[in-house]
Amino acid sequence: MNTQDNQAIPAVSVEQLHELLKAGSDHASFDVIDVRQPSEHKICRIDGATLIPLGSLLARAEELDPDKRHYMLCHHGVRSLQAAALLRQQGLDAVNISGGIHAWALRIDPTMAKY
């Protein structure tokens, strides 16, 4: 994937995602997909996020509702960018969460474990 491809992937900040979750937005219209490994997920997670490791994402893409927007999460935002690109190639609405769970722990929930 080159830089030009990356620019086409929409992204939100952790603050924007937090506002969306805080507003009690209808989860029927979106979900949060965590593409980290199970060992990372055990350290810290966002409540309600579905764990689908990046390596399993394409094989499990049929589990994702094609009518929803999928917010993709990883540790720093690199794997989630790749995940969003993969899902968009499959015709799904996928958005990267910039900065990942690390940014969430720093800027939204400072009590969250960091690694």
N, C-alpha and C positions, 0 to 999 in steps of 0.2 A: 504494500500500500504506500503510495507516495504522498507527499505533503498536500498536493492538490486534492487528492481523495479525502484526506482528513478534514479539509475546509468545508466539504459538503455535508459532514456529519453534524447535525444540530447538537447543541450541548446546553446544559443548565448548570448553574452553580449549586453548591450544597444549600445555600440560603434560599434559592428559588424552590428547590425540592422540599426543604423544610416548611416553607410557606404553603406549598401545595398540600403536604401531609397535615399541617396544623389546621388548615382551613376545613379539614374534614371533607376534602374533595371526594367525589364519588369514585371509589376504587373500581367500580365497574368500567371506568373509562381508561384506567392506567394500572400498571404494576411496576414494581421495582425488582429487577433481576440482578442478583449478586453473582458475578462470574469468578469469584475467588475460589480457592481450594477449600475443602471442608476444614482443614487444620487452621486456616486463616479465619474462617467463619466462626470457629469455636472461640477465638480470641475476642472478637467484637462483631456486632451486626446491627443493622437497622431493623427494628421490629416490623414484621410484615413483608420483608424482602424474601424472595424465593431464591434459594441457592441452586444455580445451574452452572457448574464450573465451565470455563471457556472451552475446554477440550470436548465437552459433551453438548455444547450449545446447538450445533447444527443437527445432531442426532435427536435432540429433544425439542427442536423448534416447533414441531406439531403440537406440543403442549401449550404453546403460547397462543392466546386469543388474537386472531388477525384484526379484530375491531378495537383493540386496545393500543394505547401508546405504552412502550416499554422503556423505562428508565434504567440504564445499564450502570452497574456499580462494580468497582474493584478497589484495590488498595490506593492507587494514586491517579487512576484515570486512563492508563495506557491500555490495559486489557479490555476495559469497558468500551473504549473507542473502537478497538478491533471488533468487539462483540456487536456494537451498534452497526458497524459497517457490514458485518456478516448478515445480520438480520435485515438490514435495509436491502441488501442484494436478494434476499428471499421475499421482498415485497412487504415487509413488516415496518411499522412505524417505531423506530428505535432512536433513543436520545442518549448521549453520553452524559454522565454526571462528572463534571470537571473536578479534579482533585481527589475524587474517590472518598473512601471511608476515612482516610487520614485527614482530609480537609474537614469532614464531618466532625471527627473527634476534636480537632483544633478549634473549629469555629462555631459548632452547634452544640456539641455535648462534650465539654472538657473532662467529664468524669469517665468517658469511654476509654477502655484500654487501647493503647497505641502499640504498634510494632513496626 
